[in-house]
Amino acid sequence: GYFFNSETIVTVNGESVKSSLSGEYLHVPAVKTITPTKQNSTLTAIDVENVKLDYQPGDAPQASAKRTGTNQDKYDILFECWKNREKDADDTMHTVGYWYSDESVYSDDDVRFNTFEKGGRYIYSVKLQAKDGYTFDRNLKNENVTLNGASLPSSARVMVMDDGKTCLIRYGTELRPGQAVEEIR
């Protein structure tokens, strides 16, 4: 027993809106324009291969990491890094030199090195960036990241940063070029 007429007042969420009558139907077009937000898929596994970890004294560092595995098309490698580490008198480790695969990463005060020295202590890291539509899982753990086909050792560290947009993997072993094991007791 009710019907709409052309004078019907329409209010949506407390605001008066335009409407049009078409026969017995009242149309309320474009009440609110919405733009759906893209939902990011979470990356829970990372695979990086081809990382060169067997440098010899005098060798120059080189970018070698490659993405592999099922998620390889969902992130990029931003840069690789080697840090030259030394112990001070208090047995505290300090970084004394850097090598980055991307020149733009260096800070003005960074000391650079170009070759590995015999007996030097070096630590490797790689920084990844998720592509649009993806983020790294905030709880990404060593066992979900492989480097050269193996899970990361417990001494490695995975840091998810920038609201999941980047991930830094620090390989937890010291490379000591030219340092041979002479005796095992």
Secondary structure per residue as TSV (DSSP state, phi and psi in degrees):
chain	resnum	aa	ss	phi	psi
A	1	G	-	360.0	4.3
A	2	Y	-	-113.0	157.2
A	3	F	-	-152.3	158.0
A	4	F	-	-90.9	151.7
A	5	N	-	-127.8	174.5
A	6	S	T	-67.4	-12.2
A	7	E	T	-98.1	3.6
A	8	T	-	-61.8	129.6
A	9	I	-	-91.6	129.1
A	10	V	E	-116.2	129.4
A	11	T	E	-124.7	128.9
A	12	V	E	-124.0	124.6
A	13	N	T	50.9	40.4
A	14	G	T	82.3	0.2
A	15	E	E	-114.5	139.2
A	16	S	E	-74.8	131.1
A	17	V	E	-127.3	157.2
A	18	K	-	-74.9	150.1
A	19	S	-	-144.1	163.2
A	20	S	E	-135.9	143.6
A	21	L	E	-98.5	128.7
A	22	S	E	-130.5	98.3
A	23	G	T	65.9	-122.4
A	24	E	T	-98.0	4.5
A	25	Y	E	-103.5	137.9
A	26	L	E	-105.5	120.0
A	27	H	E	-99.9	135.8
A	28	V	-	-122.7	86.5
A	29	P	T	-80.3	149.2
A	30	A	T	49.1	52.1
A	31	V	S	-60.2	-45.1
A	32	K	-	-152.5	132.3
A	33	T	-	-89.3	126.3
A	34	I	-	-119.4	148.6
A	35	T	-	-116.8	112.4
A	36	P	-	-63.2	140.1
A	37	T	-	-89.9	142.6
A	38	K	-	-73.9	129.5
A	39	Q	-	-86.2	128.0
A	40	N	-	-79.3	138.8
A	41	S	E	-87.5	142.0
A	42	T	E	-94.4	131.1
A	43	L	E	-88.9	119.1
A	44	T	-	-109.8	-1.6
A	45	A	-	-145.1	137.8
A	46	I	E	-130.1	136.8
A	47	D	E	-131.0	120.6
A	48	V	E	-122.8	129.6
A	49	E	E	-121.8	172.7
A	50	N	-	70.0	14.7
A	51	V	-	-72.4	123.4
A	52	K	-	-80.8	118.0
A	53	L	-	-122.8	10.2
A	54	D	-	-118.6	46.2
A	55	Y	-	-66.9	150.1
A	56	Q	-	-112.1	160.6
A	57	P	T	-54.4	134.2
A	58	G	T	92.6	-16.1
A	59	D	-	-69.1	146.7
A	60	A	-	-93.6	138.2
A	61	P	-	-61.3	151.0
A	62	Q	-	-146.1	149.8
A	63	A	-	-72.7	126.7
A	64	S	-	-138.4	-16.2
A	65	A	-	-63.2	142.3
A	66	K	E	-132.7	145.0
A	67	R	E	-79.2	140.4
A	68	T	-	-142.5	-178.2
A	69	G	S	82.1	-176.7
A	70	T	T	-68.0	-23.7
A	71	N	T	-100.5	8.5
A	72	Q	G	-59.2	-25.3
A	73	D	G	-89.7	5.7
A	74	K	G	-107.5	-0.8
A	75	Y	E	-152.2	161.8
A	76	D	E	-119.9	158.1
A	77	I	E	-91.2	117.0
A	78	L	E	-77.4	-49.4
A	79	F	E	-164.7	162.7
A	80	E	E	-113.9	153.1
A	81	C	E	-142.4	140.7
A	82	W	E	-119.7	133.7
A	83	K	E	-113.2	132.3
A	84	N	E	-90.4	121.5
A	85	R	E	-115.5	143.0
A	86	E	E	-136.0	150.7
A	87	K	E	-89.4	141.6
A	88	D	-	-96.1	-173.1
A	89	A	T	-61.5	-25.0
A	90	D	T	-91.2	11.2
A	91	D	S	63.8	25.2
A	92	T	-	-96.7	133.9
A	93	M	E	-82.1	138.2
A	94	H	E	-134.2	145.2
A	95	T	E	-81.8	127.7
A	96	V	E	-116.7	-3.5
A	97	G	E	-167.7	155.3
A	98	Y	E	-132.5	151.2
A	99	W	E	-134.9	126.0
A	100	Y	E	-120.0	143.6
A	101	S	S	-74.2	-17.1
A	102	D	S	-117.1	112.8
A	103	E	G	-55.9	-29.4
A	104	S	G	-71.4	-10.6
A	105	V	G	-82.1	-24.5
A	106	Y	-	-60.6	142.9
A	107	S	-	-91.5	160.2
A	108	D	T	-57.5	-34.5
A	109	D	T	-94.9	6.0
A	110	D	-	-70.0	131.8
A	111	V	-	-85.4	129.0
A	112	R	B	-102.9	151.7
A	113	F	-	-128.7	152.8
A	114	N	-	-116.7	-17.3
A	115	T	S	-140.4	153.9
A	116	F	-	-81.9	138.7
A	117	E	-	-103.1	149.8
A	118	K	T	-59.2	130.0
A	119	G	T	75.8	-2.7
A	120	G	-	-65.4	159.8
A	121	R	E	-110.8	123.0
A	122	Y	E	-131.8	141.2
A	123	I	E	-123.5	136.1
A	124	Y	E	-99.9	144.2
A	125	S	E	-146.5	157.6
A	126	V	E	-138.4	136.3
A	127	K	E	-111.1	131.3
A	128	L	E	-114.1	153.1
A	129	Q	E	-129.2	127.9
A	130	A	E	-70.1	140.8
A	131	K	-	-77.0	165.8
A	132	D	T	-53.3	135.2
A	133	G	T	93.3	-1.2
A	134	Y	E	-133.4	152.0
A	135	T	E	-140.2	156.0
A	136	F	E	-82.4	139.1
A	137	D	-	-60.7	127.8
A	138	R	T	-59.8	-25.3
A	139	N	T	-101.1	24.4
A	140	L	-	-57.9	128.4
A	141	K	-	-117.4	164.3
A	142	N	G	-52.2	-39.2
A	143	E	G	-71.1	-12.6
A	144	N	G	-97.5	2.3
A	145	V	E	-121.4	128.0
A	146	T	E	-112.9	142.5
A	147	L	E	-126.4	118.7
A	148	N	T	55.8	38.7
A	149	G	T	85.2	-1.4
A	150	A	E	-122.0	147.9
A	151	S	E	-61.5	152.1
A	152	L	-	-66.8	142.9
A	153	P	-	-69.6	165.5
A	154	S	T	-63.5	-23.6
A	155	S	T	-79.3	-8.6
A	156	A	-	-78.2	165.6
A	157	R	E	-138.8	133.1
A	158	V	E	-114.8	121.2
A	159	M	E	-120.9	118.9
A	160	V	E	-94.5	126.9
A	161	M	E	-131.1	176.5
A	162	D	G	52.7	49.6
A	163	D	G	54.1	38.4
A	164	G	G	86.8	0.8
A	165	K	T	-78.6	-27.3
A	166	T	E	-129.4	159.0
A	167	C	E	-143.4	127.0
A	168	L	E	-108.6	126.5
A	169	I	E	-112.9	117.8
A	170	R	E	-105.9	116.3
A	171	Y	-	-74.8	125.0
A	172	G	-	-88.5	40.5
A	173	T	-	-131.1	149.6
A	174	E	-	-93.3	128.7
A	175	L	B	-88.8	127.4
A	176	R	-	-127.9	83.8
A	177	P	T	-55.2	135.1
A	178	G	T	75.1	3.4
A	179	Q	-	-93.7	101.9
A	180	A	-	-93.2	145.4
A	181	V	-	-76.5	122.3
A	182	E	-	-95.7	-31.1
A	183	E	-	-155.6	139.3
A	184	I	-	-118.3	124.5
A	185	R	-	-105.3	360.0
